Every structure is written in structure tokens, then in C-alpha cells.
Amino acid sequence: MASKKGIAITIIILAAITGASFFVWTVPQQNETTFIVTDYENYLDGAKGIHEILQESTEIDYQKLVNGEMTPEEYIAAADVTSSQVTSQISEFVTSKPPEEWQNSYISYMDAMKKFNSYIGETKVLANLIQNESSEDEISEVMEKIESLKAESAELVKISDNSRPG
């Protein structure tokens, strides 16, 4: 049988190990990831090309959803993949640290991608409404919001293009 002193020492040791582990786990590491870009124009052009491909594939799938050629479940699965790709691109923009002359263009483009991600989110809402056989009014309202987000994203892309340094 264990003595009270032995149990107390064991509890103290376990508490110390747990506390030390928690401390090590919560102390932030000083190795922040930075995405290094040296050719800001080509990087932005490349990101724009990827964004356009994602937009086209999302638009094709969206039309298939609306036309009943794709199930809501299939659409949501495809939209989730696209959304994670857009989120990854946004993360790269956040860590790329462009020089001052490129910042407005980069920020506008990052905002365009955020709007595009919101657009994808709303199309998923629409897919759920279709799946749940919601009213035409609800569906129409979400479709209007989808078109608005799409237009806002396109406008932010134009602002980004116009903000590029000479």
C-alpha cells in the first residue's frame, strides 16, 4: 500500500510535469513563417491566374448546381476544396510583406480573394437551401447576395490592377 507521503510526492511531480509541459506548449516559438517574394508583379500575376482558374471552376460547378446537374453535397465538397485553396492564397499574401509601393495593390487583391471566399460560402448556403427545398424567396435572396459578392470581388481586382506601381 502507498503511503500518504508517497501519494503527495507523486501528485506534486505530476503537477510539475503537467505545468512545465503546458508552459512549453503555450510559449510562442520565435520562428514566424514568412513567404518571401522578390518579384512582386509576377507573384501577383501568378496569384491572379490561380484565382481566375478557381473562379472559373467555381462558376461551372455553381451553374451545374443551379441547373440540377450537380447535387448539393457534391457542390459543397468541391466548394470546400476551393475555399481552402483560396484561404491558402490569402495566407501567402498576408506573409509576403510587399514593399510600400505594392501594398495597396496586394491589399486590394487580398480583399478580392476574401470576397471571393465569402462568395463561395454563400454558394454553399444556396446548396443547403436547395437541398432542404427552401422557398423561392429565400433562394432568390441568397442568389442576389452571391451576385453582389461576385461583383465586389471583381471590383477589388480592378482596384488592385489600378493600384500597381508604374
C-alpha positions in Angstrom: 0.0 0.0 0.0 1.2 3.5 -0.8 1.9 6.0 1.9 0.2 9.4 2.1 3.7 11.0 1.7 4.4 8.9 -1.5 1.0 9.8 -3.0 1.6 13.5 -2.2 5.0 13.5 -3.8 3.6 11.7 -6.9 0.9 14.3 -7.3 3.4 17.1 -6.9 5.7 15.6 -9.6 2.7 15.0 -12.0 1.5 18.6 -11.4 5.1 19.9 -12.1 5.4 17.9 -15.3 1.9 19.0 -16.4 2.7 22.6 -15.6 6.0 22.5 -17.4 4.5 20.8 -20.5 1.7 23.4 -20.6 4.3 26.2 -20.3 6.4 24.9 -23.1 3.4 24.4 -25.3 2.0 27.9 -24.7 5.2 29.9 -25.1 5.3 31.1 -28.7 8.1 29.9 -30.8 10.2 32.6 -32.5 10.1 31.1 -35.9 7.3 33.0 -37.7 6.8 31.8 -41.2 7.3 34.4 -43.9 6.6 33.8 -47.6 9.5 35.5 -49.4 8.7 37.2 -52.7 11.2 39.1 -54.7 9.3 39.7 -58.0 6.0 41.3 -56.7 4.5 41.8 -60.1 5.0 38.2 -61.3 3.8 36.9 -57.9 0.6 39.0 -58.1 0.1 37.9 -61.8 0.5 34.2 -60.7 -1.9 34.6 -57.9 -4.3 36.3 -60.2 -4.0 33.4 -62.7 -4.8 30.8 -59.9 -7.7 33.0 -58.7 -9.2 33.1 -62.2 -9.0 29.3 -62.6 -10.6 28.9 -59.2 -13.3 31.4 -60.2 -14.0 29.6 -63.5 -14.2 26.2 -61.9 -16.5 27.5 -59.1 -18.7 29.2 -61.7 -19.0 26.0 -63.7 -19.9 24.0 -60.6 -22.3 26.7 -59.4 -24.2 26.6 -62.8 -24.3 22.8 -62.6 -25.8 23.2 -59.0 -28.4 25.7 -60.1 -29.3 23.6 -63.2 -29.7 20.5 -61.2 -26.7 18.8 -62.9 -24.8 18.5 -59.6 -26.1 17.5 -56.1 -25.8 20.0 -53.3 -23.5 17.5 -51.5 -21.1 17.3 -54.5 -21.1 21.1 -54.8 -20.4 21.7 -51.1 -17.5 19.2 -51.3 -16.0 20.9 -54.3 -16.6 24.4 -52.8 -14.8 23.3 -49.5 -11.7 22.4 -51.5 -11.8 25.7 -53.5 -12.3 27.7 -50.3 -9.3 26.0 -48.6 -7.2 26.9 -51.7 -8.3 30.5 -51.6 -7.6 30.6 -47.8 -4.1 29.3 -48.5 -3.5 32.0 -51.1 -4.8 34.7 -48.7 -2.3 33.3 -46.1 0.5 33.7 -48.6 -0.5 37.3 -49.2 -0.5 38.0 -45.5 3.0 36.7 -45.1 4.5 38.0 -48.3 5.3 41.5 -46.9 5.4 43.5 -50.2 7.2 46.8 -50.3 5.3 50.0 -49.8 4.7 50.7 -53.5 3.0 47.3 -53.9 1.0 47.3 -50.6 -2.2 48.9 -51.9 -2.4 46.5 -54.9 -1.7 43.5 -52.7 -4.2 44.5 -50.0 -6.9 45.1 -52.6 -6.2 41.8 -54.2 -6.2 40.0 -50.8 -9.6 41.7 -50.2 -10.8 40.5 -53.5 -9.9 36.9 -52.6 -11.6 37.3 -49.2 -14.8 38.5 -51.0 -14.4 35.5 -53.4 -14.2 33.2 -50.4 -17.4 34.9 -49.0 -19.0 34.3 -52.4 -18.1 30.6 -52.1 -19.6 30.5 -48.6 -22.8 31.9 -49.9 -23.0 29.4 -52.7 -22.7 26.7 -50.1 -25.6 28.3 -48.3 -27.6 28.2 -51.6 -26.7 24.5 -51.9 -28.1 23.8 -48.5 -31.3 25.8 -49.3 -31.7 23.7 -52.5 -31.0 20.5 -50.5 -33.6 21.5 -47.9 -36.1 22.5 -50.6 -36.4 26.1 -49.2 -38.7 28.7 -50.6 -38.0 30.5 -53.9 -37.9 33.8 -51.9 -35.0 32.5 -49.7 -33.2 31.1 -52.7 -33.6 34.4 -54.7 -32.3 36.4 -51.8 -29.2 34.3 -51.4 -28.6 34.3 -55.2 -28.7 38.2 -55.1 -26.1 38.2 -52.3 -24.0 35.8 -54.3 -24.0 38.1 -57.4 -23.3 41.1 -55.2 -20.2 39.3 -53.6 -19.0 38.3 -57.1 -19.3 41.9 -58.3 -17.5 43.2 -55.2 -14.6 40.7 -55.7 -14.3 41.7 -59.4 -14.3 45.4 -58.5 -11.5 44.8 -55.9 -9.4 43.0 -58.6 -9.8 46.2 -60.8 -8.7 48.4 -57.9 -5.7 46.1 -57.3 -4.8 46.3 -61.0 -5.1 50.1 -61.0 -3.0 50.3 -57.8 0.0 48.6 -59.2 3.1 50.8 -59.3 4.1 52.3 -62.7 
